[in-house]
Structure formats: C-alpha cells, structure tokens
Amino acid sequence: MKRIYLDHAATTPLDKRVAKTMRDFELKYFGNPSSIHHEGQQARAEIDFARAKIAEFLVCKPQEIIFTSGATEANNLAIKGVVSHAIFKLGIKPHIITTELEHQSVYNVVKELADRGVAEASFIKPSADGLVFPEQIIKEIKDNTVLVSTIFVSNEIGSVIPVREISKQLSLIRANSRIVYHVDAVQAAKFFNCNVEKLGCDLLTLSAHKLYGPKGIGVLYVKTGTKIDSLLQGGSQEYGLRPGTQNTAGIIGMACAIELLGPLEERQRQAAEIKKLRDRLWDSIKKILGVEINGPVGDSRSPENLSITIYKTDQDALIAALDLAGFAVSTGSACVSGSSKPSHVIQALGKITDGPTATLRITLGKDNTKREIDSFIKTFPEIIKKLRQK
Ligand code: PMP
C-alpha cells in the first residue's frame, strides 16, 4: 500500500539533495572546525559559508546565527538565557509574556520558571478561533518585563501571529526598556518572510527538519547587543553562546535545505498551491456532521494546516484506522500525541466536549498531490462512519 504522508508539521521528509550534500561533506570534511590545522580550517570555512547562507535568509549578520541541536534547544536558550541575564546581571526578578499557543519548548519552559518562582509569567489566551492580538501583549507589560516570546505560526492549529504588529507596538515602549522579543518561527520559515529586520525581533528560532532538512540542528538568531547568557559552560564555539563541537554535517544540511526553499516569491507560489489542496480537503470534510475547524480561517491561517475537532469519535481509534488505511496524520502536536488529553493549545480554545472527541491535525507538504488528497477525502468519511457505529 502506498503511504500518504500528511504530517509535515511534525517533520518533513529529508530532501535527497540535502542528504547527498551532507554525505559528501561528512566524508570529505571531518575536521573539528575549532582546530587550527588544515582539516579543521576546511570544516570551519564550510560552516562559515553555511552560516552566511542562513544569515542571508534571515537578512542578518552571520555572527548573529547561533547553531543549536534544534528548536527545542534554541527556544530554551532564548528564554532561559534572557532570564539568567536579568537575574544575575540586572538583579531583578524577570517577567515573561508569552501565549497559550506556544510549542511545549516555550510553554513548558516559561511555566516551569514561573512554578519554581524564578520568573513571573503572563500567558495570553487566544480568541476562540485561535488568534492573538498585539494589544493583549502590550497590556501585560510591567516594569520588570524582560521577554516577550511568541510563536509565528502555530504548529497545532496554524494561526499566524501578527509578529510585525507586535514588534511595532513593542518598539514604542521598548525605546527605553529592556524587553527582548523572541519569535519561534519554526513552522513559518517555509512560507513566510523571515527577514528579522522587517519582523523587528531580537531572537528567532528555526529548525532544519521542518524545512526538508536534517533532524538535530537548529538556529537561534541573536541580534547584536541582545542581553542573553549562555546556558552551557565549555568552549568558545558559537561566539561563546553555545559551546560544544558543532554538528557540521547538520549545519551544511540546514543551509542547503534553506537554499532549496528558494526566494520568497517561490515560497509564496508553493504556499498557494498547498493552500488550494488544503482548501479542497476542508471543503469536503466540513460536510461531515460534527466536524469543526480549530483555529482561524482566511489569511490568518497557515496554508498547509488543517486542524479539526471531530465529535462523537474516539481519537486513538481514528488515528489507528487512518494509519491502517495508509495515512500519516497526527492528533495535535507530535510532541504530545500518544496522550489522549487535548493539548494546552486545544484547551485554550475553550471547546466544550461531551463524550468521545478527536482532534486531528493534517499538515500538507510540497510533494502532496491532488490524487492523495482525493484519496483522503474518499476514505475519511467512511472511517468516521464506521467508528461512530461501534
Ligand atoms: N517550535 C515549534 C513551533 C515546533 O513545531 C517544534 C517541533 N514540533 C519545535 C519548536 C521543536 O523543534 P525541534 O524538533 O527542532 O526541537
């Protein structure tokens, strides 16, 4: 049976060209980029080149790119690094503003810091259709606010957060304040403009495996002058902010994957194609009784995401039946699937459920075809009908 992969927010397949570039690199440039001999310097030159390519994508300086082991680490570094600076260098108990739409690697970090009494935190509640508005953030600012951290595109429900508007409103206040703005752009980089100057952020997170690149490599963009501490002690790699020998092949793979995304116009063209398929899917699925979309509709929704609530249907049985029929989809965030409890994001939407209820996240990618979507459209109602009869 041909498998149909519809879980691109969890991870994307590795592009064959990226895989080849990485393999060729690894065999040729094995040196430690911190070594001063020829082999080391060759590896160093290659990662410098990759850093410059990623800097071009974000429209920033190469030395503002910090390589990490992925977005989870980059988000931890962003939050804990700013909090650590505030506590140990500024001598204040910091306040963080974030949202209930965040990925666990932001949400759980902020929650933990607040629960331990290390920092104060405000979590912005989204509207029932999953939107967050700049005024909600501005309203929460206090004298000790040091960090605002928002997702750019929700990995679960596809909401697009108005990052530019938030940064504009923050800049009116920030002129004489110490607030750092961090953006988790992991799910946005494929389709949205990640020019950090235009976005107006100080920190921004990327992950390669969401962009047809390898797993285990990510980036934290750190604007020059941002007050942030390193979380690890060790060597002086990554400008002292992230010690440890770099994942050189991963870095080369990440730069290659980002280059393959192409210019913004190409990414937007691809987004429009994917959106057409996503809309075709939703136009059909919404005819099923007891099915509701999670998150916004229209321009505030990312093109590849369809998240739905299906009433009177058992979630685990649904995922299993779809998997058996050849479809890879997810219940919500891949990081919480396996749990039948709705994620904090779905809970934040305030849906009232009575009896078995399933959340399904379908996320399309560049290689999905109309045929694949039509196959899902045909199979899905049959599965729901069967499960509801049980
Ligand atoms: N942020 C967002 C928005 C994500 O979707 C993910 C991955 N699900 C992460 C952070 C964590 O990424 P990584 O797997 O690279 O740690």
Residues whose N, C-alpha, C, O or C-beta is under 5 A from the ligand:
A	BS01	PMP	A9 A10 G70 A71 T72 H103 S105 V153 N155 D184 V186 Q187 S207 G218
